[in-house]
Amino acid sequence: MALFMAVAMISAVSCNNGNTQPSPEPDPDPEVAAFAKGADIGWASEMADDGIVFRNAAGQERECTALMKELGFDAVRYRVWVNPPEGWNGKDDVVAKAKTASDLGMRIMIDFHYSDWWADPQQQNIPEAWAGYSFESLCRAIQDHTREVLTALKEAGVSPEWVQVGNETSDGMLWDTGKASLSMSNYAVMTASGYNAVKEIFPDAKVIVHLDHGDRTDLYNWIFDGLKDNGGKWDMIGMSLYPEYYAHDTEAQYQEGDYKSVTDATLENALALYRKYGTPVMICEAGMTWNKEDESYAFLNDLITRARALGDGKACAGVFYWEPECNPAWTSDIYKELGWSSYNKGAFDENFQPTKALDAFKN
C-alpha cells in the first residue's frame, strides 16, 4: 500500500504537465522537420585533450565538430553523466561541446544517462550521490539533474532540438528501482519526471525514449505499451541499430550483406510504431566496424535513403552515427595507453581521417 501511494503521489507531481499519453493516431499532415544527419561525438573534447588531431580527406587539420559539419552532418549528440570521476560528459563538458556545435549552426541532441557512467541494456546504475534514495527522491533527482543541465545550456545560448530521458532503457533505468521488468510503473513515472523537466526548460524540445535492438518488435511494444498504460510520456521513439551485433546475436557470425535483413526489420518496426503510437522514430545510434568501409557505406546509404522516405517522410526523423571519429587501429603507444583503441565501430582510419562510409551523410 505504501508503494502504491508513493507511485500515485509522484505520478500526480510528475505527470500532470501536458498529455499523459501520445496521440493514438499520427497527424495526417504534421509539420515535418528536416531529416537529421547526426553524429554522436561525446568523446570529442576528451580526445582533443589527449592530443588527438583530426584531419579531413585532404589531410587538413580540423576540430572534430567542424569536421563533422564538413562531412555533411547537420546534428550532433552528447551524452550526460551525473558525476563522472574525470568530468568528461559531465555538465560543464557537455555545455562546452554543445556551445561549439551551436555556434557552428548544428542541431543538438542531449542524451541523459542518469548515471555516473555508461547506461545501456547491461547496466543502469544509480549515481553514487543518489545511492539509497527512495523512489520519490530518485524521481526528484531526475527532475533536478535534468533542469540543472538544460538550464546551463540555455544560459550558454544553446537550445537542444531533442533530449533523451535515459539511454537504451530497454529494461528501464536506475536499477533496481526503475527496472521495467520489476516495476513498469516506476519506470514510467521516472520517464515522465524527465519529460516534464525537459518541457519546463525547453517546451519545444522533442523528448526521446531510446531502446537498443531496433529490429525487435516485441521489445518496443512491451516498453511503449507499458509506458502508455502507466502515464509515461514521449515525443519520439529512439532506436539503436548495429547490424553486426544484431544479425546473428554474435558479431563473429556476421556475413557481408546481413545488414539488409536487420535494416528491413528495423524500418518495418519503426513504421509500425509510428502508426501505432503516433510519434516518429529517431535512429539515435548506428554503426559498423571501421575497416568495412564499403559495406558500411552501403548500409548507411540504404538506411538513410529508406528512413528519410519512411511513412511519406514523417515516420523517421533522422539517423545518428555513434562516435564516427574512432578507430581501433591506432598504432601509436600513447593512444593505446589512453585506451582509445577499444572501440571498433567508428568510421575514421589510422590517420584520423574519415573513411568512405561517411560519404553516405553527404548524399
N, C-alpha and C positions, 0 to 999 in steps of 0.2 A: 504493500500500500504506500509506504514512504517513497519508494522508487517511482510509483505511478504518479504521486503528487509532484515529485521533483520534475519529472518529464513534462507534466502538464504545465507547471509553473514556467519552466524555461521555454516551452513551446509558446506560451502566451506572451512572454517577453520578446522572444527572438523571431517569431513568425507572423507578427501582425502587420509588418510593413509590406504593402504590395499584395499581389495574389498569392494564395497558398499553393497553387498548382499551376503548371504551364497550361496554356491553351490546348484543348484536346485536338484541335484541327489547325493545320497551317493556314495562315492568311493567304488567300488566293493571289494577292498581288502586293506583297510587302515591299518596303524599300530595301533593296539588296545592296549591302556594302561591297566594295571592291574585294575580289578574291585575294586573300593574303598569301604572299610567298615569304615564308618566315624561316628564321634560323635561331635556334636556341644557342646562345653563346655565353652561357653563365660562367665559363672558365676564362673568358677574355681578359679580365683585369688581373687575375692570378697568374696567367701565362705571361702577360706583359711584365708583371713584377718580377718574374723569374728570368726575364731576359729573352724570351721567345719573340722572334721578329717574323711577321707575316709578309708575304710578297704576292703580288698578282702574277698572272701568267707571263708577263713581260719581265718579271724579276724585280719590279719596283716595290720598295718597302711601303707598307700600308698599316695603319692602325686597324685592328680587327673589325670594328663596327663599320668603318668607312669602306673596308674591303667587301664586307657583305653587301653593302648597297651597290658597290661597283659590279658585283657578281649578279645583280638582278633581284636581290631580296629587298622587300619593302617593309619588313616587320622583323622584330627581334623578341625573344622570350627570355625572362630571367627568373630563376628560382629564388625563393626567400627562405632562409633558415632563421630560427628564433635567436639562438645564442651560439653561433658556430665558434669553436675554440680560437680560430685564427682570424675571424672576422669576415672571411670570404663568403659571399652570398648572404651576409647579414644586412641590416637596414642601410647602413651608410654605404656599403659597397654597391648594393642594388641601386640606390638613388644616384650614385656617381655614374654607373654604367647606363642607366636609363636616361640620365641627362645628356650624355654623349649621343645616344641614339635619337633622342627627341630633337636635339639641335641639328641633327642631320636630316630631320623630317621623316624619320621612320616611325612606324606604328609599333605599339608596345604591348606585350602580354606579361603580366606578373603572375608567378606561379607559387602560391603559398604551400609549403610542405607541412607546416605546423609541427616541426621537429627541429632539432639542433643539427641534423644531418640528413642523409637521404631518406625519403619516404617513398615507398613503392609497394608492390604486392607482397614482397617478402618481409617488409619492416615498416611499421608505422609507430615509431617510438615517441612517447610523450617527452617533450623538452624537460631537461633537468630541473629548470626553475618551476615547472608545473607539476612536478612529482608529488603524489599524494593528494592532488586536488580532487574534490568531489566533482560529480557530473556537472552541477550548476557552475562551479568555479572554472571548469575546463571550457564551458561554453562562453563564459565571460572573458576568459583569457584569449580565446579565438577572436572574439569581437575586439578586444583591446589591442591585440597584436596587429590585426588587420587594419584597424583605424590608424594606429601609430605609423605603420609603414606607408600607407596610402596618403596620410596627411603630410608626411615628409616629402613624398613625391609631388604632391600638389604644391607645397611651399617652394619646391625647386622648379616649378613651372612645367611639370611632367604630368600628362593625362593618359593613363593606360586605356587602351581600347577594350582589352579583355583582362579578366582576373580569374585565375583558377582558385577555387577553395578546396585545397587538397591536391595531392599529386598521385596519380594512379591508385585511386582509392577503391580498388576492385573488391576489397573486403572492409571498407570503411577506413577510419583514421583514428589516431590517438588510442591505440590498443592498450588494454582490452576494453576500456570504457566505450569507445566508439566503434568497436569491431562489428561490422554489419551482420555477420553470421551469428553473433551473440545477441545483438540488440540493434535491429534496423531502425527502431525509433530513436535511439540515442544518436546514431549516425545521421539520421535525417535532421534532427534538431541542431546538431553541430554544423551541418551544412547550411541550414537556414541562418544560424548565427553568423557565419562567414558571409553569406549572401547579403544579409541586412547591413552588416558593417560596410561592405563594399558600396552599397547603394547610398549610404549616408554621406560618403565622401565623394564618390563619382556616380551619380544617379544614372548616367548614360552608359557606363561600362557594362559589357556583357560578361556575366558570371558563368564560368565553365565548371562542370563536374567532369573529371577526367579519369578514365579507366585504361588499363592496358588491353592487349589482345583484341584489337578492333574487329577481328573476324568472328568473335564468339557471341552469337545472338543470345544464348542462354544467360551469359554473364550480364549483358546490358539490360535485358528485360528484367532480370532479377533485381538489379540495383535500382533502376529507374522506376519500376513498379513500386519497389519498396519505398523510395523517396516520395513518390507521388502519394502513396497511401498514408504516409506519416508526416506530411507537412513540409517535406523538403522542397527546395526551390532552385531553379537553374534557368539560364537563358540559352546555353549551348551545351552540347554533349561533346566532350573531348575524348579522342582516341589515340592510342599508340599503335604503330604498325612497323614491325621488324620482321620481314619475311623469313630471314634465315633462322630466327628463333621459332617462328610460328608454323613454318611449313610442315615440319615433321616432329615438332617438340624438341628436337636436339639439332644444334647447328651443324654437326658433323654429317647429318643425313641430307642436308640441303643439296639440291641439284639445280643446275642452271635452268632458268625459266620457271622455277617453282613460285617465284613472286607473283605470277599471274593468278594462280588459284587463290592465294592469300589476299591479293588486291580485290579480286572478284568478290570474295566473301565479305571483305571489309566494306566495300562500297554498297553491296546489297544490304548489309546490316545498317549502314548509315542512312540509306534511303528509307528503309522500313522504320527506323527510329524517328526520322523526320516526319513521316506520315502518321506515326502513332502518337507522338508527343507534341508535335507542332514546333519543335525547336531544331535549328540547324546543327550540324556536326562540324567540329574542327579537328583536323588531323594535327594534334599538338606535338607529336613526335614521329619521325620516320628515319630510317637509316639502313645502311648496308655496309658490309666490310669494305674498307677504304680502297683496297687494291683490286676490287672487282668493278673498276670504273665504268666499263662498257655496260655490264649488267645493271649496275646501279643507275646509270643514266637512263637505260631502258625502263627500269622500274619507276623512277621518279617522273619521267616524261609521261608514261602511261597513267600513273596515279594523278598527276596534276591535271592532265588533259581531261580525264574522265571525271575527277572530283569537281572540277570547275563547271562541268555541264550537268552534274547530278541534280535531278529534280528541277529541270528547267533553270539551272543555275542558282537555285535557292536552298538546296539541301546541304551543301558543304561550303563552309566559309573560308577554307584555306588549308595549306599544308606547311608544316614547320619541320625542318631537318634538325635533328638533335646533335649539337656540338660538331658541326661540319669541319671546324678548324683543327680537328685532331687527326692523328695517325699513329700507328703502333711501331713504325719503323725508324724512329729517331735514334740514330746510331751514336750520337754524342753522349759521353758518360754523364755529363751534367744533367741531361734530360732524363736519363734512366734513374739517376739519383733522386730527381724531383718527382718521379713516379708518373710522368706523362706518357709512358709507353703502354699503359694498361688498358686503354680503351681503343678498340679497333674498328669502330663504325663511323669514324669521321670521313671526310672527303678531301683531305689535303695530303700531299705526298711528302717524301723525306726532306724536301727543301722548303716546306711550309708554303707550298703553292697549291692552288685548287686543282683538283682532278677534273676530268671531263664530266663526271657525274653531276656537278653543279651547273653545267650548261642547261640542264632541264629547267632551272629557275629563270633563265634569260628568255626562253622561248615564249 
